[in-house]
Amino acid sequence: MSSPEVAAPISRAGSGTRPLLGNELATQFGRWRTWAMLTALALIPVLLGVAVRLVGGSRPGRGPAFLDQITDNGLFVAFAALTVAVPLFLPLTVSVVAGDAIAGEAGHGTLRYLLTAPAGRVRLLLVKYLAAAAFCVAATLTVVVVGALVGSILFPLGPVTLLSGAQVSFGEGLLRLLPVAAYASVSLFGLAAIGLFLSTLTTVPVGAMAATAILAVAAQIVGAIPQLDAVHPWLFTDMWLDFGDLLRSPIVWDSFARNALLQGGYILVFGAAAIARFTTKDVLS
C-alpha cells in the first residue's frame, strides 16, 4: 500500500499542464502557511488604518506615500498599505513560496515521484512558476482589497484627488486600484523567477527562501546608493514603487510598460537558468 507522502505527489501530477497546474494551485492555497502569510499581509492595512484613525494623519512628506491623504479619503489606505508592503513584506512572502517550489519537494523526498509521473521537468518548472505568480497576485490583492475595506469603514469616502491634481469620482478612483494591483503583482514576477532558480540549487528550502529574500533587500540597498545609479535601471526592484503614474489623469502607462519589460527580462534569464539546472540535475529525493 502506498504511503500518503508518495501517493499525494503522484496524484498531483495529472496527465497535462492544466490538471497539474490546478492541483498545484489547490495544494498551494490549501496550505496553512499560505493563509498565514496572506493573513499577515492583511494586517498591514488594518494596522495602518487603525493607527491613522487613532493618532491622525502625518504631515505631508513624512511617512509612506499617501499616508497624509487617508483622513480625507479612506481609499488611500489601500495605496499607502501597498507602499508599505512592496519593499519588504510582499517580497518576503513571495520568497517563501518561490524558494520552496522545488527545494521543498526535494526536501520532503517527493520530487522524484513527481518526475516519475508524465509531467516532465520543464512542465513541472512552468507549473511551479505559475503557482508562485498566482500567489504574487493573491498577495497583492489581499493588501489592496483589505485596505479599501478598512478605509471605507474607518474614514470618509468621496471624490479622489489624483497625484496630477485632477479629481475623479469615487467609482473611478476605486477602479484605479486594479491597475495599481496589477503593477505591484508584475513587479514581483521577476523575484518569483529568481526564487524558482535558487530553489533548483538546493534541497534545503529555507536556504532558497532566505537567499531570495536577501537578494530582494540587497537590490533595494544598491538602488538607494546614488554612486551606483548606472546599475539602477537593471535592478528588478528599481521600479517597484513607481505605480504612482497610474494615479494621474490621464493615466501614464510608461512606467507599467518599462516595469513589465524589466520583469520579463528577469523571468527569461532566470527561467532559462532554472531549466538548464533542473533538466541536468540528478534527483535523488
GIDARA-V755676 format. One record per pair of residues at least 6 apart in sequence whose C-alpha atoms are under 6 Angstrom apart, sorted by the first residue. I is the first residue (numbers start at 0). J is the second residue. D is the distance in Angstrom with one decimal. If there is no record, write none. Layout:
I & J & D
I & J & D
This chain:
8 & 113 & 5.5
9 & 113 & 5.7
11 & 22 & 5.5
12 & 19 & 5.2
13 & 19 & 5.3
14 & 117 & 5.9
20 & 126 & 5.4
24 & 130 & 5.8
41 & 141 & 5.9
41 & 142 & 5.5
44 & 80 & 5.1
44 & 146 & 4.8
56 & 67 & 5.1
57 & 67 & 5.2
59 & 67 & 5.7
64 & 79 & 5.9
65 & 79 & 5.1
66 & 79 & 5.7
69 & 75 & 5.1
69 & 76 & 5.8
72 & 155 & 5.5
72 & 156 & 5.0
73 & 150 & 3.8
73 & 151 & 5.3
73 & 154 & 4.7
73 & 155 & 5.8
73 & 156 & 5.7
74 & 147 & 5.3
74 & 150 & 5.5
76 & 146 & 5.2
76 & 150 & 5.4
77 & 143 & 4.8
77 & 146 & 3.9
77 & 147 & 5.1
91 & 212 & 5.6
94 & 208 & 5.1
94 & 211 & 5.4
94 & 212 & 5.5
95 & 208 & 4.9
97 & 131 & 5.7
97 & 191 & 5.4
97 & 194 & 4.8
97 & 195 & 5.1
98 & 194 & 4.8
98 & 195 & 5.8
98 & 198 & 4.9
98 & 204 & 6.0
98 & 207 & 4.7
98 & 208 & 4.3
99 & 204 & 4.9
100 & 127 & 6.0
101 & 198 & 5.3
101 & 199 & 5.8
102 & 198 & 4.9
102 & 201 & 5.8
102 & 202 & 4.5
102 & 203 & 5.8
102 & 204 & 4.8
103 & 204 & 5.2
104 & 110 & 4.8
105 & 202 & 5.2
105 & 284 & 5.3
106 & 202 & 5.0
106 & 203 & 5.9
108 & 284 & 4.3
111 & 284 & 5.7
135 & 184 & 5.5
136 & 184 & 5.2
157 & 169 & 5.2
158 & 167 & 5.6
158 & 168 & 4.5
158 & 169 & 4.7
159 & 166 & 5.5
159 & 167 & 5.3
159 & 169 & 5.8
159 & 172 & 5.8
160 & 166 & 4.3
161 & 246 & 5.5
161 & 247 & 5.5
162 & 246 & 5.9
162 & 247 & 5.4
163 & 247 & 5.0
179 & 242 & 6.0
186 & 239 & 5.7
189 & 262 & 4.7
189 & 265 & 5.2
189 & 266 & 5.3
192 & 266 & 5.3
192 & 269 & 5.8
192 & 270 & 6.0
193 & 269 & 5.7
194 & 211 & 5.3
196 & 273 & 4.4
197 & 207 & 5.4
198 & 207 & 5.2
222 & 231 & 5.4
244 & 251 & 5.3
245 & 251 & 5.9
